[in-house]
Amino acid sequence: MTAPHTAAPGPSPLGHQVVYLDHNATTPVDPDVAKAMIPFLTDGFGNPSSAHAYGTAPREGMDRARRQVAALLGAEPGEIVFTGSGSEADNLALRGAVLAAAEGRRRVITQVTEHPAVLETCRALHRLHGAEVTYLPVDGTGAVDPADLAEALDDRTAVVSVMAANNETGTLQPVAELARLAHDHGALFHCDAAQAAGKIPLDVRALGVDLLTLVGHKMYAPKGVAALYVRAGVPLEPLVYGGGQERGLRAGTENVAFAAALGAAAELAATELADGGARRLAGLRDRLHRALDQALPGRVHLNGAERDRLPGTLNISVDGTTGPELLAAAPGIAASTGSACHSGAATPSPVLRAMGLDDARALGAVRLSLGRWTTTADIDRAAGTLIAAVRALSPHSP
């Protein structure tokens, strides 16, 4: 058996004052990704559609980026459509599928803990185009039961959209089984893999998906670039009309520098996965969980799946504290809570509530998400800081 990797790859672009454990929110730009952009911000400024010499390097840059992203997903380069964000890719997938569907297929099926980019697109399709939307429930770990999808599907369904991994808990969905069920009824299957791409192996052929969203800033590329895998032969109505770029699905002169960044990020991610990066993160995640559990016995509760989850995601609730209080008392850590603040009042996370957690547990949640440059020293420092903060907030608890 191969020993898990323990060293973080390459020099870190992060500072050392605060331990960054919010990689599910966004990642720092990898220095090698930044380097890949530079040629197209300087000499390679030409339009990729230009037939003259200034268009050659940008056109080759786009082609290379498409190959790199396709390789990460097991796709063909021509199946990759670059977009400006994951939200745009989700919109293109769902709106595009519904508006291109045969008459009588105006139904979308998704699940209650999807990202707002999917949920709001579904609501807009219902409001503007009369699409019927069905929202599947999740179990206590946040997973969809394939039996619920099987019961919901019918011949009116245009597309099913279920994410690969939840952004709050890291819970992985049974995508391959769900996609097979969708295809049995002639429906397309879209998967928002914003959180999963680059963190776990993804093969669009093995998963059987027709559409898949990948996001740059979740995998060490800049904000403002993403991609949608569109299986060859899948019809979509464009979201942006114009000059026919990106297979006619996303008009506008291409952002070559950012496409190059996403391509470089995809290639780095593939290498990291092959080198055991996921095992390294899972080991660090479990080290953090154990340290907290041992120091605060009986008070630390895991939210989400224990096994089928992202290697770098730990969502926990600690008895006697709320997430906002805990992180406010631990300024040496950058992380997220399981609640959203509105007008100064914390409200429980809809994701955690959909999983059946009560308000106290949901309000107590914190999401600690690790990344490429997280080290053992970071984990031990974070554990000590969080333990001290809990004890300061509830000094009389056992």
Disulfide bonds with the S-S distance in Angstrom:
none
